[in-house]
Amino acid sequence: MKRPALRRPTVRRPALRTLARGLRARLVVAFLLVSALSALTTAALTFREARTAILKRTQDTAVNALRSQVDSQVPDLRFPPRNSDLMKFTQDLGRAGQAQRWIVHARYQNGPMVPNNLKGTLDTHLPSGVREKVRSGIAAFQRVDIDGSPWLVIGLPVAYRDGGGQMSGLEVYAQVPLRQDEANVRALVEAAQRGALPAIALAVVPALIAARGVLRPVRELRRATQQITEGELDTRLKVTGRDELADLSRTFNDMAAALEKNVAELRRMEANSRRFAADVSHELRTPLAAMTAVVDVLDEDAATLDPDTAYAVRLISEETGKLARMVEDLMEISRFDAGAAALHLDEVDVAETVRKTLQARGWQEKVTADLPEDVRARLDPRRIDVVVANLVGNALRHGGEPVSVAVRVERPGDPEAEERLLIEIADRGEGIDPEVLPHVFERFFKADAARVRSEGSGLGLAITAENVRLHDGTVRAANGPEGGAVFTVDLPLRRGGEEA
């Protein structure tokens, strides 16, 4: 039996990247950097002080020991000394300084360095500053590097014992190795390094604790902000402490309270406005119905009236019709605002539905229709009739003939994507000003502010957009490449099912 292949766990790199860029990681890194910097600074200061103390102790011990030996042995030296006397003198100093492991040289009145046959003689490594000071009668010392190893060079001028401090011309130089001292210093550095690494590692614990204390209010603030975004305006933060984060929580609570109050007031005013528009529209329907009936009777007798009276009757009839249409549009808008607009879906023939809309308004001769057969979709026939009628009527009133209506199905390249039903209404007018395009579906919007009166109510395109939105679709306005305006209704092509 074949065993199934084991799946390797996948690493969620985006999540790790987000975690690495998060505030917690930055706080921990900052805390560790401060700890590391403190540890390194302490180690550097400790190294400097320890190195200085060790080397100073070594050089003081060596200088004092050399001066003591020179003072004790120089009385036995014959002046002026010969090379053999200087050789014996340096050998005696060398045997006396075995503990310091120094190498001693001497010379008299700028003569040759004795001994001059030793490897590493001071002839090549004697610092000029030390030589000049010794010639001037001043003891001097300096640390130098000889063949990669640290050494201490000491120079002592020798004065006559009973000469009132007069220089004898004898100069004594010694080389003292500092390898052991450098090893001690390195041991101190290694110890500091070994102590710094655990300190940095232990710093992770307080860093995480500090980051948790800082991030807890931040997470609460994010959660509260998300809840307010979702509409829970009564969300408040728990305020603890008196630090800056507590002040931030108090400020957030004040902001949330003010926002809740303002939103409640706006909702109340909006509800009152909607209720007022709906009530006014409803109250106007009855007198308008009566007025329309009276105007219809007057229209029938207008031919028998004198010209001025007939003109007044026709004007009243026209304005009454506009007012009635505006009231109906306001009632429809109020239903959308109140969320009472219901969608009754039914599978219909799209071409037949559009064709009935044009026939009902007598637009067959004015509109060119491209309506492919066998395109069926689940739509609300009444609302689609309103959409097509508003867009075609708008094109006939404000555009230029011929007006065309085209229905087509858009099939995307992705097989899993949903097919779309497109209804395009185009005219051959002057088009729409690009600055006006973003506002054409707004309520009571007019491209020309000076045109205070129009044939429509200013709500037709807004009602169209609301009806399309109920179908989970969109409607777009643009200018065609050959001139004129083009309105495109984009709907999901639903098929099958019963009436909703």
C-alpha positions in Angstrom: 0.0 0.0 0.0 1.4 3.4 -1.0 1.9 5.7 1.8 0.7 9.3 1.3 3.4 11.9 0.9 4.1 13.9 4.0 3.3 17.6 3.6 5.9 20.0 4.8 4.6 22.8 7.0 4.4 26.1 5.3 5.9 29.2 6.9 3.6 32.1 7.0 6.2 34.7 5.9 3.7 37.7 5.8 2.7 37.0 9.4 6.3 36.7 10.5 7.2 39.9 8.6 4.3 41.7 10.3 5.4 40.4 13.7 9.0 41.5 13.0 7.7 45.0 12.1 5.3 45.2 15.0 5.6 47.5 18.0 6.4 44.6 20.3 9.5 43.6 18.3 10.7 47.2 18.0 10.3 47.7 21.8 12.2 44.5 22.6 14.9 45.3 20.1 15.2 48.9 21.5 15.4 47.5 25.0 18.1 45.0 24.0 20.0 47.7 22.2 20.0 49.9 25.3 21.1 46.9 27.4 23.8 46.0 24.9 25.0 49.5 24.7 25.1 49.8 28.5 26.9 46.5 28.8 29.4 47.5 26.2 30.0 50.9 27.7 30.5 49.4 31.1 32.9 46.8 29.6 34.8 49.5 27.7 35.1 51.7 30.8 36.2 48.7 32.9 38.7 47.6 30.4 40.2 51.1 30.2 40.4 51.6 33.9 41.7 48.1 34.5 44.3 48.4 31.7 45.5 51.7 33.0 45.7 50.5 36.5 47.6 47.3 35.6 50.1 49.1 33.3 50.6 51.9 35.8 51.4 49.5 38.5 53.8 47.6 36.3 55.6 50.7 35.1 55.8 52.2 38.6 57.2 49.0 39.9 59.7 48.6 37.1 60.9 52.3 37.3 61.3 52.2 41.1 63.1 48.8 41.0 65.4 50.0 38.2 66.2 53.3 40.0 66.8 51.4 43.2 69.2 49.0 41.6 71.0 51.7 39.7 71.4 53.7 42.9 72.8 50.7 44.7 75.3 49.6 42.0 76.5 52.8 40.5 78.8 53.7 43.4 80.9 50.7 42.4 81.2 51.9 38.8 84.5 53.6 37.9 84.3 56.9 36.0 84.9 57.3 33.2 83.7 53.7 32.6 85.1 51.5 29.8 82.9 49.3 27.7 83.8 46.3 29.9 82.8 48.3 33.0 79.4 49.1 31.4 79.0 45.5 30.3 79.6 44.3 33.9 77.3 47.0 35.2 74.4 46.0 32.9 74.9 42.3 33.7 74.7 43.0 37.4 71.5 45.0 36.8 70.1 42.3 34.7 70.7 39.6 37.4 69.2 41.9 40.0 66.1 42.4 37.9 65.3 38.8 37.0 61.9 39.2 38.7 61.0 42.0 36.2 62.7 40.2 33.3 64.1 43.4 32.0 66.8 43.8 29.5 69.3 46.6 30.5 71.4 48.8 28.3 73.8 51.6 29.1 75.9 54.2 27.4 78.3 56.9 28.5 78.4 60.4 27.0 76.6 59.5 23.8 78.8 56.5 23.2 77.6 53.2 21.8 74.8 51.2 23.5 76.2 48.4 25.7 75.6 45.7 25.1 75.2 46.2 21.4 75.1 42.5 20.3 71.7 41.5 21.8 68.8 40.9 19.6 66.2 43.7 20.0 68.7 46.3 21.1 67.4 49.7 21.8 69.3 51.3 19.0 66.4 50.6 16.7 63.5 50.7 19.2 64.4 53.6 21.5 61.8 56.3 21.2 63.3 59.7 20.4 61.2 61.3 23.1 62.7 59.1 25.7 66.2 59.7 24.4 65.8 63.5 24.4 64.4 63.6 27.9 67.2 61.4 29.3 69.8 63.6 27.6 68.2 66.5 29.3 68.5 64.8 32.7 64.9 63.7 33.1 63.8 60.2 33.7 61.3 58.9 31.1 59.4 55.8 30.1 57.1 54.9 27.2 55.2 51.8 26.0 56.2 50.6 22.6 55.5 47.6 20.3 58.5 45.5 19.3 57.9 42.7 16.8 54.3 42.6 17.7 54.8 42.4 21.5 54.2 45.2 24.0 57.2 46.5 25.9 57.9 49.3 28.4 61.1 51.3 27.7 62.6 53.1 30.7 65.4 55.7 30.5 67.3 57.0 33.6 70.0 59.6 33.7 72.6 59.0 36.4 74.0 61.9 38.4 77.1 62.1 40.6 76.3 61.3 44.2 78.3 64.2 45.6 78.1 66.5 42.6 75.2 68.6 43.6 72.9 66.9 41.0 75.4 67.2 38.2 74.8 64.7 35.4 77.6 62.0 35.1 76.9 61.4 31.4 75.8 57.8 32.2 72.4 56.8 30.7 70.6 53.5 31.7 67.9 52.1 29.6 65.7 49.0 30.3 63.2 47.1 28.3 60.4 45.5 30.4 58.0 42.9 28.6 54.3 43.6 29.1 53.0 40.3 27.7 51.8 39.1 31.0 50.0 42.4 31.7 48.3 42.3 28.3 47.3 38.8 29.0 45.7 39.9 32.3 43.9 42.7 30.4 42.6 40.3 27.8 41.4 38.0 30.6 39.5 41.0 32.0 37.9 41.7 28.6 36.9 38.1 28.1 35.3 38.1 31.6 33.4 41.3 30.8 32.2 39.8 27.5 31.1 36.6 29.2 29.2 38.6 31.8 27.7 40.9 29.1 26.1 38.1 27.0 24.1 36.6 29.9 23.1 40.2 30.9 21.8 40.9 27.4 20.0 37.5 27.3 18.4 38.2 30.7 17.3 41.6 29.4 14.8 39.9 27.1 12.6 39.1 30.1 12.2 42.7 31.4 11.9 43.8 27.7 9.0 41.5 27.1 7.4 42.6 30.4 7.8 46.2 29.5 6.5 45.7 25.9 3.5 43.8 27.3 2.7 46.7 29.6 3.0 49.2 26.8 1.1 47.2 24.2 -1.8 46.1 26.3 -3.4 49.6 26.2 -2.5 49.9 22.5 -4.3 46.6 21.8 -7.3 47.8 23.8 -7.3 51.0 21.8 -7.2 49.1 18.5 -10.0 46.8 19.6 -12.1 49.8 20.7 -11.4 51.7 17.5 -12.5 48.6 15.5 -15.7 48.4 17.5 -16.5 52.0 16.9 -15.8 51.5 13.2 -18.4 48.7 13.2 -20.9 51.1 14.8 -20.6 50.3 18.5 -20.4 53.9 19.5 -20.8 53.2 23.2 -17.4 51.5 23.4 -15.2 52.9 26.1 -11.7 52.1 27.4 -10.8 51.1 31.0 -8.5 53.8 32.4 -5.9 52.6 34.8 -2.9 54.6 36.1 -1.9 58.2 35.6 0.7 57.9 32.8 0.6 59.0 29.2 -1.3 55.9 28.1 -4.0 56.6 30.7 -4.3 60.1 29.4 -4.6 58.6 25.9 -7.4 56.3 27.1 -9.2 59.3 28.7 -8.9 61.3 25.5 -10.2 58.4 23.5 -13.2 58.0 25.8 -14.0 61.7 25.5 -13.7 61.5 21.8 -16.0 58.5 21.6 -18.6 60.2 23.9 -18.5 63.3 21.7 -18.8 61.2 18.5 -21.7 59.2 19.9 -23.5 62.3 20.9 -22.9 64.0 17.5 -23.9 60.8 15.5 -27.0 60.4 17.6 -27.9 64.0 16.9 -27.2 63.6 13.1 -29.3 60.4 13.0 -32.1 62.2 14.8 -32.0 65.1 12.3 -31.7 62.7 9.4 -34.6 60.7 10.6 -36.7 63.9 11.1 -35.7 65.0 7.6 -36.7 61.7 6.0 -39.9 61.6 8.0 -40.7 65.2 7.0 -40.1 64.4 3.3 -42.2 61.3 3.5 -45.0 63.0 5.4 -45.1 65.9 3.0 -45.1 63.7 0.0 -47.8 61.5 1.5 -49.9 64.5 2.4 -49.5 66.0 -1.1 -50.7 63.0 -2.9 -54.4 63.5 -2.1 -54.7 67.2 -3.1 -52.5 66.5 -6.1 -54.8 63.7 -7.2 -57.7 66.1 -6.9 -55.8 68.8 -8.8 -54.9 66.3 -11.5 -58.5 65.3 -12.0 -59.6 69.0 -12.2 -56.8 69.8 -14.6 -57.7 66.9 -16.9 -61.3 68.2 -17.1 -60.0 71.7 -17.8 -57.6 70.3 -20.5 -60.6 68.8 -22.3 -62.4 72.2 -22.4 -59.2 74.2 -23.2 -60.1 74.4 -26.9 -63.3 76.2 -26.1 -61.7 78.9 -23.9 -60.2 82.2 -24.9 -56.4 82.0 -25.8 -55.2 83.5 -22.5 -57.3 81.2 -20.3 -56.4 78.2 -22.5 -52.6 79.0 -22.1 -53.0 79.3 -18.3 -54.9 76.0 -18.1 -52.2 74.2 -20.1 -49.5 75.8 -17.9 -51.2 74.7 -14.8 -51.7 71.2 -16.2 -48.0 70.9 -17.1 -46.8 72.1 -13.7 -49.3 69.9 -11.9 -47.8 66.9 -13.7 -44.3 67.9 -12.8 -45.3 68.3 -9.2 -47.0 64.9 -9.2 -43.9 63.2 -10.6 -41.7 64.9 -8.0 -43.9 63.7 -5.2 -43.7 60.2 -6.6 -39.9 60.4 -6.8 -39.7 61.8 -3.3 -41.8 58.9 -2.0 -39.5 56.5 -3.8 -36.4 58.1 -2.4 -37.9 58.1 1.1 -38.4 54.3 0.8 -34.7 53.8 -0.1 -33.6 56.0 2.8 -35.8 54.1 5.2 -34.6 50.7 3.9 -38.1 49.8 2.9 -37.3 49.3 -0.8 -37.9 45.6 -1.5 -36.4 43.7 -4.4 -38.8 41.2 -6.2 -36.6 39.0 -8.4 -38.0 37.0 -11.3 -36.3 35.3 -14.2 -37.1 37.4 -17.3 -36.1 37.9 -20.9 -33.9 41.0 -20.8 -34.5 42.0 -24.4 -38.3 41.7 -24.0 -38.2 43.7 -20.7 -36.3 46.6 -22.4 -38.5 46.5 -25.4 -41.7 46.8 -23.3 -40.2 49.8 -21.6 -39.6 51.6 -24.9 -43.1 50.6 -26.2 -44.9 51.8 -23.1 -43.4 55.3 -23.6 -43.6 55.4 -27.3 -39.9 55.6 -27.9 -39.6 52.9 -30.6 -39.0 55.5 -33.4 -36.5 57.6 -31.3 -34.3 54.8 -29.9 -32.2 52.3 -31.7 -32.2 49.0 -29.8 -29.6 46.2 -30.0 -31.3 43.5 -28.0 -29.9 39.9 -28.4 -32.5 37.2 -27.8 -32.2 34.4 -25.3 -30.6 36.5 -22.6 -32.3 35.7 -19.4 -31.6 36.9 -15.9 -33.1 37.2 -12.5 -34.2 40.8 -12.1 -36.9 43.0 -10.6 -38.9 43.9 -13.8 -40.4 47.0 -12.3 -37.2 48.5 -11.1 -35.3 47.6 -14.3 -38.2 49.4 -16.2 -37.5 52.5 -14.0 -33.8 52.3 -14.7 -34.1 52.0 -18.4 -36.8 54.6 -18.6 -34.9 57.2 -16.6 -31.7 56.7 -18.5 -33.4 56.8 -22.0 -35.6 59.7 -21.0 -32.5 61.6 -19.7 -30.7 60.9 -23.0 -33.6 62.2 -25.1 -34.1 65.3 -23.0 -30.5 66.4 -22.5 -28.5 64.5 -25.1 -28.9 64.2 -28.9 -30.6 61.7 -31.1 -30.2 59.1 -32.2 -30.3 57.3 -28.8 -29.2 53.7 -28.6 -29.8 50.9 -26.1 -27.6 47.8 -26.2 -27.7 44.7 -24.1 -24.8 42.3 -23.9 -23.3 39.6 -21.6 -19.7 40.0 -20.5 -17.9 36.7 -19.8 -14.7 37.2 -17.8 -11.5 35.3 -18.5 -11.6 33.7 -15.1 -13.9 30.7 -15.2 -14.8 31.1 -11.5 -15.8 34.8 -12.0 -19.4 35.7 -12.3 -20.9 36.7 -15.7 -22.1 40.3 -16.0 -25.2 41.8 -17.7 -24.4 45.2 -19.3 -27.1 47.6 -20.5 -25.7 50.6 -22.3 -27.6 53.8 -23.2 -25.8 56.2 -25.4 -26.7 59.5 -27.2 -25.0 61.7 -29.8 -25.2 65.0 -27.9 -22.4 67.2 -26.6 -21.5 64.8 -23.8 -21.1 65.6 -20.1 -18.6 68.0 -18.7 -15.8 66.0 -17.0 -16.2 68.1 -13.9 -19.9 67.1 -13.7 -19.4 63.3 -14.3 -18.7 62.5 -10.6 -21.9 64.2 -9.5 -24.5 63.1 -12.1 -26.1 60.6 -9.7 -26.4 63.0 -6.8 -29.9 64.1 -5.7 -31.1 67.4 -7.2 -27.8 68.0 -8.9 -27.9 70.3 -11.9 -24.9 70.8 -14.2 -26.0 74.4 -14.8 -26.6 76.2 -11.5 -28.5 79.0 -13.2 -31.0 76.5 -14.6 -33.4 76.5 -11.6 -36.3 74.9 -13.5 -36.1 71.8 -15.6 -38.5 69.2 -16.9 -37.4 66.6 -14.4 -37.4 66.5 -10.6 -33.6 66.1 -10.3 -34.1 62.7 -8.7 -34.3 60.4 -11.7 -30.6 59.5 -11.9 -30.4 59.1 -8.1 -33.4 56.7 -8.2 -31.7 54.9 -11.0 -28.5 54.4 -9.0 -30.5 53.2 -5.9 -32.4 50.6 -8.0 -29.2 49.3 -9.6 -27.6 49.1 -6.2 -30.4 46.9 -5.0 -29.5 44.5 -7.7 -25.9 44.4 -6.4 -24.8 46.3 -9.5 -23.3 49.6 -10.5 -24.1 52.3 -13.0 -21.4 54.5 -14.7 -21.5 57.7 -16.7 -18.9 58.5 -19.3 -18.4 60.2 -22.6 -18.3 58.1 -25.7 -15.3 58.2 -28.1 -17.4 59.6 -30.9 -19.1 62.1 -28.7 -22.2 62.0 -26.5 -22.8 60.5 -23.1 -22.8 56.8 -22.3 -24.5 55.3 -19.3 -23.6 51.7 -18.5 -25.6 49.5 -16.1 -23.5 46.6 -14.8 -25.5 43.8 -13.1 -24.6 40.3 -12.0 -26.2 37.8 -14.4 -28.2 35.7 -12.1 -30.1 32.8 -13.6 -32.7 30.3 -12.3 -34.8 30.2 -9.2 -38.2 31.4 -8.3 -39.5 34.9 -7.6 -38.0 36.4 -4.5 
